[in-house]
């Protein structure tokens, strides 16, 4: 009886170790892809925030009465904010950022969760449309939401990819 309990305990320990190894293998395989998506989106969020800040400052002044010295203030703010957005984007405009996200979506398709790939493609379209229309405020929220989704699924890699056959 004692040897059966001992054998049963070893089997349970062996199964637990195999499950831990499987989780570790999944994390080791999928984590770099999620990190790459997260890195690109962090850059895009920062750029979107600078662009949105610039746009807000312009419209805040444009809505009300503009004092005589406000045009100088506005010009100064634009000189400061646009370069910061440009630098934070990695010296890319929104069209180039759209291409970057499309290429990223194609690269990680099949390795990250399908919802991230679909959202990346939607976000790339949004970037392209924002570039054409000049509506920078439209990219900040989708990018932030996509970053949150990426981080959420990254934290759940073993659960999200439980059916993947990673050795």
Residue pairs with C-beta under 8 A, 6 or more apart in sequence:
22 158
22 166
23 158
25 166
25 167
26 157
26 158
26 161
26 162
26 164
26 166
27 157
27 158
29 164
29 166
30 111
30 112
30 157
30 161
30 164
30 166
31 154
31 157
33 108
33 111
33 112
34 112
34 150
34 153
34 154
34 157
35 154
36 104
36 107
36 108
37 104
37 108
37 112
37 116
37 120
37 150
38 147
38 150
38 151
38 154
40 100
40 101
40 104
41 143
41 146
41 147
41 150
42 147
43 88
43 89
43 90
44 89
44 97
44 101
44 127
44 139
44 143
45 140
45 143
45 144
45 147
46 88
46 89
47 85
47 86
47 88
47 89
47 97
48 136
48 139
48 140
48 143
48 144
49 140
50 81
50 82
50 84
50 85
50 88
51 81
51 85
51 136
51 137
51 139
51 140
52 136
52 137
52 139
52 140
53 81
54 77
54 78
54 81
54 82
54 85
54 136
55 136
55 137
56 137
57 74
57 77
57 78
57 81
58 74
58 78
61 70
61 73
61 74
86 92
86 93
89 97
92 100
93 131
94 127
94 128
94 130
94 131
94 136
94 139
95 127
95 128
95 131
97 127
98 124
98 125
98 127
98 128
98 131
99 124
101 120
101 121
101 123
101 124
101 127
102 120
102 121
102 124
104 120
105 117
105 120
105 121
105 124
108 116
108 117
108 120
109 117
112 150
112 153
113 153
113 160
113 161
115 149
115 153
116 146
116 149
116 150
116 153
119 142
119 145
119 146
119 149
120 146
122 142
123 139
123 142
123 143
123 146
126 138
126 139
126 142
127 139
129 135
129 138
130 136
130 138
130 139
153 160
